[in-house]
């Protein structure tokens, strides 16, 4: 689903009101986030980036008029992982 940037920021108060916000990558100048937010009974996921330093003036979706968001649902997933032997 496509949302207008102004709607996400002004009406939904994103990314600050997101249900989940996790850092997925960092670079020298930017920090990349993945968020999940709620709107009209559905949950959506999208990404944004912000400046990594006080000198980087980068705001969420500042160069995008429209933001592509994917509808998501919360599911329990069994994960196997290698762990040290005690």
PyMOL Python script that loads the backbone (N, CA, C, O; Angstrom):
from pymol import cmd

cmd.read_pdbstr("""\
ATOM      1  N   UNK A   1       0.850  -1.172   0.000  1.00  0.00           N
ATOM      2  CA  UNK A   1       0.000   0.000   0.000  1.00  0.00           C
ATOM      3  C   UNK A   1       0.897   1.236   0.000  1.00  0.00           C
ATOM      4  O   UNK A   1       1.947   1.249   0.642  1.00  0.00           O
ATOM      5  N   UNK A   2       0.488   2.250  -0.706  1.00  0.00           N
ATOM      6  CA  UNK A   2       1.242   3.495  -0.801  1.00  0.00           C
ATOM      7  C   UNK A   2       0.606   4.532   0.124  1.00  0.00           C
ATOM      8  O   UNK A   2      -0.603   4.761   0.080  1.00  0.00           O
ATOM      9  N   UNK A   3       1.439   5.157   0.963  1.00  0.00           N
ATOM     10  CA  UNK A   3       0.992   6.233   1.842  1.00  0.00           C
ATOM     11  C   UNK A   3       1.746   7.507   1.499  1.00  0.00           C
ATOM     12  O   UNK A   3       2.916   7.448   1.121  1.00  0.00           O
ATOM     13  N   UNK A   4       1.111   8.636   1.623  1.00  0.00           N
ATOM     14  CA  UNK A   4       1.774   9.933   1.468  1.00  0.00           C
ATOM     15  C   UNK A   4       2.673  10.168   2.680  1.00  0.00           C
ATOM     16  O   UNK A   4       2.281   9.878   3.811  1.00  0.00           O
ATOM     17  N   UNK A   5       3.870  10.689   2.449  1.00  0.00           N
ATOM     18  CA  UNK A   5       4.818  10.985   3.525  1.00  0.00           C
ATOM     19  C   UNK A   5       4.180  11.886   4.574  1.00  0.00           C
ATOM     20  O   UNK A   5       4.319  11.639   5.772  1.00  0.00           O
ATOM     21  N   UNK A   6       3.485  12.923   4.135  1.00  0.00           N
ATOM     22  CA  UNK A   6       2.868  13.865   5.076  1.00  0.00           C
ATOM     23  C   UNK A   6       1.874  13.161   5.992  1.00  0.00           C
ATOM     24  O   UNK A   6       1.783  13.491   7.175  1.00  0.00           O
ATOM     25  N   UNK A   7       1.129  12.193   5.459  1.00  0.00           N
ATOM     26  CA  UNK A   7       0.169  11.448   6.265  1.00  0.00           C
ATOM     27  C   UNK A   7       0.886  10.631   7.327  1.00  0.00           C
ATOM     28  O   UNK A   7       0.479  10.630   8.489  1.00  0.00           O
ATOM     29  N   UNK A   8       1.953   9.933   6.938  1.00  0.00           N
ATOM     30  CA  UNK A   8       2.710   9.112   7.895  1.00  0.00           C
ATOM     31  C   UNK A   8       3.292   9.961   9.024  1.00  0.00           C
ATOM     32  O   UNK A   8       3.216   9.585  10.194  1.00  0.00           O
ATOM     33  N   UNK A   9       3.866  11.091   8.671  1.00  0.00           N
ATOM     34  CA  UNK A   9       4.536  11.936   9.665  1.00  0.00           C
ATOM     35  C   UNK A   9       3.546  12.772  10.468  1.00  0.00           C
ATOM     36  O   UNK A   9       3.603  12.789  11.697  1.00  0.00           O
ATOM     37  N   UNK A  10       2.647  13.459   9.786  1.00  0.00           N
ATOM     38  CA  UNK A  10       1.753  14.405  10.463  1.00  0.00           C
ATOM     39  C   UNK A  10       0.547  13.740  11.133  1.00  0.00           C
ATOM     40  O   UNK A  10       0.175  14.111  12.247  1.00  0.00           O
ATOM     41  N   UNK A  11      -0.059  12.769  10.467  1.00  0.00           N
ATOM     42  CA  UNK A  11      -1.275  12.147  10.999  1.00  0.00           C
ATOM     43  C   UNK A  11      -0.983  10.946  11.902  1.00  0.00           C
ATOM     44  O   UNK A  11      -1.610  10.794  12.950  1.00  0.00           O
ATOM     45  N   UNK A  12      -0.032  10.090  11.499  1.00  0.00           N
ATOM     46  CA  UNK A  12       0.264   8.892  12.279  1.00  0.00           C
ATOM     47  C   UNK A  12       1.442   9.078  13.233  1.00  0.00           C
ATOM     48  O   UNK A  12       1.740   8.188  14.029  1.00  0.00           O
ATOM     49  N   UNK A  13       2.114  10.230  13.160  1.00  0.00           N
ATOM     50  CA  UNK A  13       3.258  10.541  14.027  1.00  0.00           C
ATOM     51  C   UNK A  13       4.372   9.500  13.908  1.00  0.00           C
ATOM     52  O   UNK A  13       4.988   9.110  14.900  1.00  0.00           O
ATOM     53  N   UNK A  14       4.610   9.067  12.692  1.00  0.00           N
ATOM     54  CA  UNK A  14       5.684   8.098  12.441  1.00  0.00           C
ATOM     55  C   UNK A  14       6.979   8.822  12.124  1.00  0.00           C
ATOM     56  O   UNK A  14       6.943   9.928  11.584  1.00  0.00           O
ATOM     57  N   UNK A  15       8.086   8.251  12.432  1.00  0.00           N
ATOM     58  CA  UNK A  15       8.272   6.897  12.944  1.00  0.00           C
ATOM     59  C   UNK A  15       8.173   6.780  14.463  1.00  0.00           C
ATOM     60  O   UNK A  15       8.328   5.679  14.993  1.00  0.00           O
ATOM     61  N   UNK A  16       7.925   7.856  15.170  1.00  0.00           N
ATOM     62  CA  UNK A  16       7.976   7.860  16.635  1.00  0.00           C
ATOM     63  C   UNK A  16       6.891   7.027  17.288  1.00  0.00           C
ATOM     64  O   UNK A  16       7.097   6.522  18.391  1.00  0.00           O
ATOM     65  N   UNK A  17       5.743   6.864  16.649  1.00  0.00           N
ATOM     66  CA  UNK A  17       4.646   6.101  17.243  1.00  0.00           C
ATOM     67  C   UNK A  17       4.616   4.650  16.760  1.00  0.00           C
ATOM     68  O   UNK A  17       3.646   3.942  17.030  1.00  0.00           O
ATOM     69  N   UNK A  18       5.637   4.197  16.064  1.00  0.00           N
ATOM     70  CA  UNK A  18       5.658   2.841  15.512  1.00  0.00           C
ATOM     71  C   UNK A  18       5.550   1.789  16.610  1.00  0.00           C
ATOM     72  O   UNK A  18       6.067   1.978  17.711  1.00  0.00           O
ATOM     73  N   UNK A  19       4.875   0.679  16.308  1.00  0.00           N
ATOM     74  CA  UNK A  19       4.760  -0.438  17.248  1.00  0.00           C
ATOM     75  C   UNK A  19       6.111  -1.118  17.436  1.00  0.00           C
ATOM     76  O   UNK A  19       6.424  -1.611  18.520  1.00  0.00           O
ATOM     77  N   UNK A  20       6.907  -1.140  16.370  1.00  0.00           N
ATOM     78  CA  UNK A  20       8.245  -1.725  16.418  1.00  0.00           C
ATOM     79  C   UNK A  20       9.156  -0.890  15.541  1.00  0.00           C
ATOM     80  O   UNK A  20       8.776  -0.490  14.440  1.00  0.00           O
ATOM     81  N   UNK A  21      10.352  -0.629  16.025  1.00  0.00           N
ATOM     82  CA  UNK A  21      11.345   0.155  15.269  1.00  0.00           C
ATOM     83  C   UNK A  21      12.702  -0.452  15.561  1.00  0.00           C
ATOM     84  O   UNK A  21      13.193  -0.376  16.687  1.00  0.00           O
ATOM     85  N   UNK A  22      13.315  -1.061  14.540  1.00  0.00           N
ATOM     86  CA  UNK A  22      14.623  -1.674  14.771  1.00  0.00           C
ATOM     87  C   UNK A  22      15.618  -1.193  13.719  1.00  0.00           C
ATOM     88  O   UNK A  22      15.276  -0.985  12.555  1.00  0.00           O
ATOM     89  N   UNK A  23      16.843  -1.027  14.161  1.00  0.00           N
ATOM     90  CA  UNK A  23      17.932  -0.652  13.266  1.00  0.00           C
ATOM     91  C   UNK A  23      18.348  -1.892  12.497  1.00  0.00           C
ATOM     92  O   UNK A  23      18.646  -2.929  13.091  1.00  0.00           O
ATOM     93  N   UNK A  24      18.369  -1.785  11.166  1.00  0.00           N
ATOM     94  CA  UNK A  24      18.724  -2.936  10.335  1.00  0.00           C
ATOM     95  C   UNK A  24      20.074  -2.779   9.660  1.00  0.00           C
ATOM     96  O   UNK A  24      20.656  -3.755   9.187  1.00  0.00           O
ATOM     97  N   UNK A  25      20.579  -1.532   9.615  1.00  0.00           N
ATOM     98  CA  UNK A  25      21.873  -1.292   8.972  1.00  0.00           C
ATOM     99  C   UNK A  25      22.358   0.104   9.349  1.00  0.00           C
ATOM    100  O   UNK A  25      21.563   1.002   9.628  1.00  0.00           O
ATOM    101  N   UNK A  26      23.669   0.263   9.350  1.00  0.00           N
ATOM    102  CA  UNK A  26      24.251   1.592   9.564  1.00  0.00           C
ATOM    103  C   UNK A  26      25.333   1.819   8.523  1.00  0.00           C
ATOM    104  O   UNK A  26      25.972   0.881   8.045  1.00  0.00           O
ATOM    105  N   UNK A  27      25.519   3.066   8.191  1.00  0.00           N
ATOM    106  CA  UNK A  27      26.621   3.455   7.311  1.00  0.00           C
ATOM    107  C   UNK A  27      27.326   4.637   7.966  1.00  0.00           C
ATOM    108  O   UNK A  27      26.966   5.049   9.068  1.00  0.00           O
ATOM    109  N   UNK A  28      28.287   5.154   7.313  1.00  0.00           N
ATOM    110  CA  UNK A  28      29.025   6.288   7.874  1.00  0.00           C
ATOM    111  C   UNK A  28      28.110   7.485   8.119  1.00  0.00           C
ATOM    112  O   UNK A  28      28.294   8.225   9.086  1.00  0.00           O
ATOM    113  N   UNK A  29      27.132   7.671   7.250  1.00  0.00           N
ATOM    114  CA  UNK A  29      26.303   8.872   7.330  1.00  0.00           C
ATOM    115  C   UNK A  29      24.853   8.628   7.745  1.00  0.00           C
ATOM    116  O   UNK A  29      24.183   9.558   8.195  1.00  0.00           O
ATOM    117  N   UNK A  30      24.357   7.407   7.605  1.00  0.00           N
ATOM    118  CA  UNK A  30      22.940   7.144   7.855  1.00  0.00           C
ATOM    119  C   UNK A  30      22.722   5.904   8.709  1.00  0.00           C
ATOM    120  O   UNK A  30      23.538   4.982   8.726  1.00  0.00           O
ATOM    121  N   UNK A  31      21.597   5.908   9.415  1.00  0.00           N
ATOM    122  CA  UNK A  31      21.133   4.741  10.159  1.00  0.00           C
ATOM    123  C   UNK A  31      19.797   4.331   9.551  1.00  0.00           C
ATOM    124  O   UNK A  31      18.884   5.148   9.434  1.00  0.00           O
ATOM    125  N   UNK A  32      19.688   3.063   9.164  1.00  0.00           N
ATOM    126  CA  UNK A  32      18.509   2.549   8.467  1.00  0.00           C
ATOM    127  C   UNK A  32      17.633   1.752   9.427  1.00  0.00           C
ATOM    128  O   UNK A  32      18.113   0.860  10.127  1.00  0.00           O
ATOM    129  N   UNK A  33      16.355   2.080   9.450  1.00  0.00           N
ATOM    130  CA  UNK A  33      15.393   1.469  10.360  1.00  0.00           C
ATOM    131  C   UNK A  33      14.314   0.731   9.587  1.00  0.00           C
ATOM    132  O   UNK A  33      13.999   1.068   8.445  1.00  0.00           O
ATOM    133  N   UNK A  34      13.755  -0.283  10.234  1.00  0.00           N
ATOM    134  CA  UNK A  34      12.582  -0.982   9.739  1.00  0.00           C
ATOM    135  C   UNK A  34      11.507  -0.831  10.817  1.00  0.00           C
ATOM    136  O   UNK A  34      11.751  -1.130  11.986  1.00  0.00           O
ATOM    137  N   UNK A  35      10.327  -0.369  10.425  1.00  0.00           N
ATOM    138  CA  UNK A  35       9.262  -0.157  11.408  1.00  0.00           C
ATOM    139  C   UNK A  35       7.999  -0.924  11.039  1.00  0.00           C
ATOM    140  O   UNK A  35       7.769  -1.274   9.882  1.00  0.00           O
ATOM    141  N   UNK A  36       7.188  -1.173  12.065  1.00  0.00           N
ATOM    142  CA  UNK A  36       5.848  -1.723  11.901  1.00  0.00           C
ATOM    143  C   UNK A  36       4.910  -0.739  12.575  1.00  0.00           C
ATOM    144  O   UNK A  36       5.150  -0.309  13.703  1.00  0.00           O
ATOM    145  N   UNK A  37       3.830  -0.382  11.870  1.00  0.00           N
ATOM    146  CA  UNK A  37       2.854   0.551  12.430  1.00  0.00           C
ATOM    147  C   UNK A  37       1.433   0.069  12.161  1.00  0.00           C
ATOM    148  O   UNK A  37       1.198  -0.761  11.283  1.00  0.00           O
ATOM    149  N   UNK A  38       0.499   0.601  12.927  1.00  0.00           N
ATOM    150  CA  UNK A  38      -0.903   0.209  12.868  1.00  0.00           C
ATOM    151  C   UNK A  38      -1.717   1.325  12.222  1.00  0.00           C
ATOM    152  O   UNK A  38      -1.534   2.501  12.535  1.00  0.00           O
ATOM    153  N   UNK A  39      -2.621   0.942  11.313  1.00  0.00           N
ATOM    154  CA  UNK A  39      -3.519   1.921  10.691  1.00  0.00           C
ATOM    155  C   UNK A  39      -4.792   1.218  10.258  1.00  0.00           C
ATOM    156  O   UNK A  39      -4.753   0.265   9.480  1.00  0.00           O
ATOM    157  N   UNK A  40      -5.920   1.693  10.766  1.00  0.00           N
ATOM    158  CA  UNK A  40      -7.247   1.184  10.406  1.00  0.00           C
ATOM    159  C   UNK A  40      -7.359  -0.337  10.498  1.00  0.00           C
ATOM    160  O   UNK A  40      -7.834  -0.990   9.569  1.00  0.00           O
ATOM    161  N   UNK A  41      -6.922  -0.887  11.614  1.00  0.00           N
ATOM    162  CA  UNK A  41      -7.075  -2.312  11.866  1.00  0.00           C
ATOM    163  C   UNK A  41      -6.047  -3.215  11.210  1.00  0.00           C
ATOM    164  O   UNK A  41      -6.131  -4.435  11.350  1.00  0.00           O
ATOM    165  N   UNK A  42      -5.084  -2.654  10.500  1.00  0.00           N
ATOM    166  CA  UNK A  42      -4.051  -3.441   9.833  1.00  0.00           C
ATOM    167  C   UNK A  42      -2.673  -2.963  10.283  1.00  0.00           C
ATOM    168  O   UNK A  42      -2.512  -1.846  10.774  1.00  0.00           O
ATOM    169  N   UNK A  43      -1.678  -3.842  10.101  1.00  0.00           N
ATOM    170  CA  UNK A  43      -0.289  -3.508  10.415  1.00  0.00           C
ATOM    171  C   UNK A  43       0.504  -3.454   9.118  1.00  0.00           C
ATOM    172  O   UNK A  43       0.303  -4.259   8.209  1.00  0.00           O
ATOM    173  N   UNK A  44       1.408  -2.486   9.056  1.00  0.00           N
ATOM    174  CA  UNK A  44       2.229  -2.287   7.865  1.00  0.00           C
ATOM    175  C   UNK A  44       3.694  -2.171   8.273  1.00  0.00           C
ATOM    176  O   UNK A  44       4.022  -1.761   9.386  1.00  0.00           O
ATOM    177  N   UNK A  45       4.562  -2.543   7.339  1.00  0.00           N
ATOM    178  CA  UNK A  45       6.006  -2.465   7.558  1.00  0.00           C
ATOM    179  C   UNK A  45       6.627  -1.620   6.457  1.00  0.00           C
ATOM    180  O   UNK A  45       6.245  -1.716   5.291  1.00  0.00           O
ATOM    181  N   UNK A  46       7.595  -0.790   6.845  1.00  0.00           N
ATOM    182  CA  UNK A  46       8.343  -0.002   5.878  1.00  0.00           C
ATOM    183  C   UNK A  46       9.696   0.357   6.479  1.00  0.00           C
ATOM    184  O   UNK A  46       9.971   0.037   7.635  1.00  0.00           O
ATOM    185  N   UNK A  47      10.525   1.011   5.704  1.00  0.00           N
ATOM    186  CA  UNK A  47      11.863   1.405   6.156  1.00  0.00           C
ATOM    187  C   UNK A  47      12.049   2.908   6.022  1.00  0.00           C
ATOM    188  O   UNK A  47      11.375   3.567   5.231  1.00  0.00           O
ATOM    189  N   UNK A  48      12.969   3.431   6.806  1.00  0.00           N
ATOM    190  CA  UNK A  48      13.354   4.839   6.692  1.00  0.00           C
ATOM    191  C   UNK A  48      14.796   4.978   7.162  1.00  0.00           C
ATOM    192  O   UNK A  48      15.345   4.058   7.768  1.00  0.00           O
ATOM    193  N   UNK A  49      15.405   6.116   6.888  1.00  0.00           N
ATOM    194  CA  UNK A  49      16.762   6.366   7.366  1.00  0.00           C
ATOM    195  C   UNK A  49      16.844   7.763   7.960  1.00  0.00           C
ATOM    196  O   UNK A  49      16.087   8.664   7.599  1.00  0.00           O
ATOM    197  N   UNK A  50      17.789   7.914   8.885  1.00  0.00           N
ATOM    198  CA  UNK A  50      18.066   9.204   9.517  1.00  0.00           C
ATOM    199  C   UNK A  50      19.576   9.380   9.570  1.00  0.00           C
ATOM    200  O   UNK A  50      20.326   8.413   9.445  1.00  0.00           O
ATOM    201  N   UNK A  51      20.020  10.626   9.757  1.00  0.00           N
ATOM    202  CA  UNK A  51      21.437  10.903   9.847  1.00  0.00           C
ATOM    203  C   UNK A  51      22.064  10.238  11.052  1.00  0.00           C
ATOM    204  O   UNK A  51      21.462  10.181  12.124  1.00  0.00           O
ATOM    205  N   UNK A  52      23.287   9.729  10.875  1.00  0.00           N
ATOM    206  CA  UNK A  52      23.979   9.028  11.960  1.00  0.00           C
ATOM    207  C   UNK A  52      24.739   9.958  12.891  1.00  0.00           C
ATOM    208  O   UNK A  52      25.113   9.557  13.993  1.00  0.00           O
ATOM    209  N   UNK A  53      24.970  11.186  12.467  1.00  0.00           N
ATOM    210  CA  UNK A  53      25.702  12.132  13.311  1.00  0.00           C
ATOM    211  C   UNK A  53      24.914  13.423  13.413  1.00  0.00           C
ATOM    212  O   UNK A  53      23.967  13.652  12.660  1.00  0.00           O
ATOM    213  N   UNK A  54      25.314  14.258  14.349  1.00  0.00           N
ATOM    214  CA  UNK A  54      24.633  15.543  14.519  1.00  0.00           C
ATOM    215  C   UNK A  54      24.834  16.460  13.312  1.00  0.00           C
ATOM    216  O   UNK A  54      24.112  17.445  13.156  1.00  0.00           O
ATOM    217  N   UNK A  55      25.793  16.149  12.473  1.00  0.00           N
ATOM    218  CA  UNK A  55      26.047  16.967  11.276  1.00  0.00           C
ATOM    219  C   UNK A  55      25.217  16.523  10.070  1.00  0.00           C
ATOM    220  O   UNK A  55      25.153  17.233   9.066  1.00  0.00           O
ATOM    221  N   UNK A  56      24.585  15.357  10.163  1.00  0.00           N
ATOM    222  CA  UNK A  56      23.789  14.835   9.055  1.00  0.00           C
ATOM    223  C   UNK A  56      22.326  15.202   9.270  1.00  0.00           C
ATOM    224  O   UNK A  56      21.668  14.660  10.157  1.00  0.00           O
ATOM    225  N   UNK A  57      21.833  16.104   8.474  1.00  0.00           N
ATOM    226  CA  UNK A  57      20.440  16.534   8.572  1.00  0.00           C
ATOM    227  C   UNK A  57      19.593  15.695   7.631  1.00  0.00           C
ATOM    228  O   UNK A  57      19.244  16.138   6.536  1.00  0.00           O
ATOM    229  N   UNK A  58      19.263  14.477   8.062  1.00  0.00           N
ATOM    230  CA  UNK A  58      18.478  13.546   7.251  1.00  0.00           C
ATOM    231  C   UNK A  58      17.259  13.129   8.064  1.00  0.00           C
ATOM    232  O   UNK A  58      17.395  12.614   9.173  1.00  0.00           O
ATOM    233  N   UNK A  59      16.088  13.348   7.520  1.00  0.00           N
ATOM    234  CA  UNK A  59      14.834  13.033   8.205  1.00  0.00           C
ATOM    235  C   UNK A  59      14.145  11.851   7.512  1.00  0.00           C
ATOM    236  O   UNK A  59      14.397  11.588   6.336  1.00  0.00           O
ATOM    237  N   UNK A  60      13.280  11.142   8.235  1.00  0.00           N
ATOM    238  CA  UNK A  60      12.583  10.010   7.624  1.00  0.00           C
ATOM    239  C   UNK A  60      11.815  10.407   6.361  1.00  0.00           C
ATOM    240  O   UNK A  60      11.021  11.347   6.368  1.00  0.00           O
ATOM    241  N   UNK A  61      12.062   9.688   5.307  1.00  0.00           N
ATOM    242  CA  UNK A  61      11.378   9.828   4.014  1.00  0.00           C
ATOM    243  C   UNK A  61      11.467  11.238   3.436  1.00  0.00           C
ATOM    244  O   UNK A  61      10.563  11.651   2.710  1.00  0.00           O
ATOM    245  N   UNK A  62      12.514  11.981   3.732  1.00  0.00           N
ATOM    246  CA  UNK A  62      12.575  13.380   3.287  1.00  0.00           C
ATOM    247  C   UNK A  62      12.603  13.547   1.775  1.00  0.00           C
ATOM    248  O   UNK A  62      12.189  14.589   1.268  1.00  0.00           O
ATOM    249  N   UNK A  63      13.075  12.559   1.051  1.00  0.00           N
ATOM    250  CA  UNK A  63      13.131  12.663  -0.409  1.00  0.00           C
ATOM    251  C   UNK A  63      12.023  11.882  -1.104  1.00  0.00           C
ATOM    252  O   UNK A  63      12.063  11.695  -2.320  1.00  0.00           O
ATOM    253  N   UNK A  64      11.033  11.425  -0.338  1.00  0.00           N
ATOM    254  CA  UNK A  64       9.949  10.633  -0.906  1.00  0.00           C
ATOM    255  C   UNK A  64       8.608  11.309  -0.640  1.00  0.00           C
ATOM    256  O   UNK A  64       8.305  11.670   0.497  1.00  0.00           O
ATOM    257  N   UNK A  65       7.816  11.478  -1.674  1.00  0.00           N
ATOM    258  CA  UNK A  65       6.455  11.992  -1.496  1.00  0.00           C
ATOM    259  C   UNK A  65       5.497  10.872  -1.122  1.00  0.00           C
ATOM    260  O   UNK A  65       4.514  11.087  -0.412  1.00  0.00           O
ATOM    261  N   UNK A  66       5.800   9.668  -1.610  1.00  0.00           N
ATOM    262  CA  UNK A  66       4.982   8.496  -1.317  1.00  0.00           C
ATOM    263  C   UNK A  66       5.880   7.396  -0.771  1.00  0.00           C
ATOM    264  O   UNK A  66       7.017   7.229  -1.212  1.00  0.00           O
ATOM    265  N   UNK A  67       5.355   6.651   0.194  1.00  0.00           N
ATOM    266  CA  UNK A  67       6.127   5.593   0.855  1.00  0.00           C
ATOM    267  C   UNK A  67       5.408   4.264   0.638  1.00  0.00           C
ATOM    268  O   UNK A  67       4.227   4.126   0.957  1.00  0.00           O
ATOM    269  N   UNK A  68       6.127   3.298   0.096  1.00  0.00           N
ATOM    270  CA  UNK A  68       5.582   1.964  -0.141  1.00  0.00           C
ATOM    271  C   UNK A  68       5.643   1.168   1.160  1.00  0.00           C
ATOM    272  O   UNK A  68       6.712   1.018   1.751  1.00  0.00           O
ATOM    273  N   UNK A  69       4.495   0.657   1.602  1.00  0.00           N
ATOM    274  CA  UNK A  69       4.401  -0.102   2.849  1.00  0.00           C
ATOM    275  C   UNK A  69       3.774  -1.456   2.558  1.00  0.00           C
ATOM    276  O   UNK A  69       2.893  -1.570   1.705  1.00  0.00           O
ATOM    277  N   UNK A  70       4.227  -2.475   3.264  1.00  0.00           N
ATOM    278  CA  UNK A  70       3.741  -3.835   3.074  1.00  0.00           C
ATOM    279  C   UNK A  70       2.879  -4.235   4.261  1.00  0.00           C
ATOM    280  O   UNK A  70       3.289  -4.070   5.409  1.00  0.00           O
ATOM    281  N   UNK A  71       1.688  -4.760   3.994  1.00  0.00           N
ATOM    282  CA  UNK A  71       0.852  -5.251   5.088  1.00  0.00           C
ATOM    283  C   UNK A  71       1.507  -6.490   5.688  1.00  0.00           C
ATOM    284  O   UNK A  71       1.948  -7.380   4.960  1.00  0.00           O
ATOM    285  N   UNK A  72       1.568  -6.546   7.019  1.00  0.00           N
ATOM    286  CA  UNK A  72       2.209  -7.658   7.721  1.00  0.00           C
ATOM    287  C   UNK A  72       1.305  -8.164   8.841  1.00  0.00           C
ATOM    288  O   UNK A  72       0.355  -7.493   9.243  1.00  0.00           O
ATOM    289  N   UNK A  73       1.616  -9.348   9.330  1.00  0.00           N
ATOM    290  CA  UNK A  73       0.940  -9.907  10.487  1.00  0.00           C
ATOM    291  C   UNK A  73       1.986 -10.513  11.408  1.00  0.00           C
ATOM    292  O   UNK A  73       3.063 -10.908  10.961  1.00  0.00           O
ATOM    293  N   UNK A  74       1.672 -10.584  12.681  1.00  0.00           N
ATOM    294  CA  UNK A  74       2.585 -11.146  13.669  1.00  0.00           C
ATOM    295  C   UNK A  74       2.355 -12.644  13.755  1.00  0.00           C
ATOM    296  O   UNK A  74       1.237 -13.094  14.006  1.00  0.00           O
ATOM    297  N   UNK A  75       3.422 -13.422  13.544  1.00  0.00           N
ATOM    298  CA  UNK A  75       3.347 -14.881  13.609  1.00  0.00           C
ATOM    299  C   UNK A  75       4.480 -15.390  14.468  1.00  0.00           C
ATOM    300  O   UNK A  75       5.575 -14.826  14.469  1.00  0.00           O
ATOM    301  N   UNK A  76       4.219 -16.448  15.193  1.00  0.00           N
ATOM    302  CA  UNK A  76       5.259 -17.110  15.967  1.00  0.00           C
ATOM    303  C   UNK A  76       6.022 -18.027  15.028  1.00  0.00           C
ATOM    304  O   UNK A  76       5.424 -18.810  14.290  1.00  0.00           O
ATOM    305  N   UNK A  77       7.348 -17.928  15.057  1.00  0.00           N
ATOM    306  CA  UNK A  77       8.195 -18.725  14.170  1.00  0.00           C
ATOM    307  C   UNK A  77       9.249 -19.435  15.014  1.00  0.00           C
ATOM    308  O   UNK A  77       9.929 -18.800  15.820  1.00  0.00           O
ATOM    309  N   UNK A  78       9.385 -20.734  14.836  1.00  0.00           N
ATOM    310  CA  UNK A  78      10.390 -21.522  15.527  1.00  0.00           C
ATOM    311  C   UNK A  78      11.726 -21.333  14.817  1.00  0.00           C
ATOM    312  O   UNK A  78      11.815 -21.486  13.599  1.00  0.00           O
ATOM    313  N   UNK A  79      12.759 -21.000  15.580  1.00  0.00           N
ATOM    314  CA  UNK A  79      14.071 -20.738  14.993  1.00  0.00           C
ATOM    315  C   UNK A  79      15.104 -21.667  15.620  1.00  0.00           C
ATOM    316  O   UNK A  79      15.138 -21.824  16.840  1.00  0.00           O
ATOM    317  N   UNK A  80      15.942 -22.279  14.797  1.00  0.00           N
ATOM    318  CA  UNK A  80      17.069 -23.065  15.293  1.00  0.00           C
ATOM    319  C   UNK A  80      18.311 -22.177  15.230  1.00  0.00           C
ATOM    320  O   UNK A  80      18.472 -21.372  14.313  1.00  0.00           O
ATOM    321  N   UNK A  81      19.181 -22.341  16.223  1.00  0.00           N
ATOM    322  CA  UNK A  81      20.357 -21.481  16.293  1.00  0.00           C
ATOM    323  C   UNK A  81      21.510 -22.283  16.902  1.00  0.00           C
ATOM    324  O   UNK A  81      21.292 -23.084  17.811  1.00  0.00           O
ATOM    325  N   UNK A  82      22.726 -22.075  16.414  1.00  0.00           N
ATOM    326  CA  UNK A  82      23.903 -22.705  16.983  1.00  0.00           C
ATOM    327  C   UNK A  82      24.300 -21.942  18.250  1.00  0.00           C
ATOM    328  O   UNK A  82      24.435 -20.719  18.253  1.00  0.00           O
ATOM    329  N   UNK A  83      24.481 -22.719  19.328  1.00  0.00           N
ATOM    330  CA  UNK A  83      24.868 -22.116  20.608  1.00  0.00           C
ATOM    331  C   UNK A  83      26.046 -22.877  21.196  1.00  0.00           C
ATOM    332  O   UNK A  83      26.226 -24.059  20.901  1.00  0.00           O
ATOM    333  N   UNK A  84      26.855 -22.215  22.030  1.00  0.00           N
ATOM    334  CA  UNK A  84      28.006 -22.921  22.637  1.00  0.00           C
ATOM    335  C   UNK A  84      27.566 -24.075  23.547  1.00  0.00           C
ATOM    336  O   UNK A  84      26.524 -24.003  24.198  1.00  0.00           O
ATOM    337  N   UNK A  85      28.370 -25.130  23.579  1.00  0.00           N
ATOM    338  CA  UNK A  85      28.119 -26.271  24.453  1.00  0.00           C
ATOM    339  C   UNK A  85      28.619 -25.914  25.846  1.00  0.00           C
ATOM    340  O   UNK A  85      29.716 -25.375  25.995  1.00  0.00           O
ATOM    341  N   UNK A  86      27.824 -26.209  26.861  1.00  0.00           N
ATOM    342  CA  UNK A  86      28.217 -25.886  28.236  1.00  0.00           C
ATOM    343  C   UNK A  86      28.884 -27.056  28.892  1.00  0.00           C
ATOM    344  O   UNK A  86      29.283 -26.968  30.054  1.00  0.00           O
TER     345      UNK A  86
END
""", "prot")
cmd.dss("prot")
cmd.show_as("cartoon", "prot")
cmd.util.cbc("prot")
cmd.orient("prot")
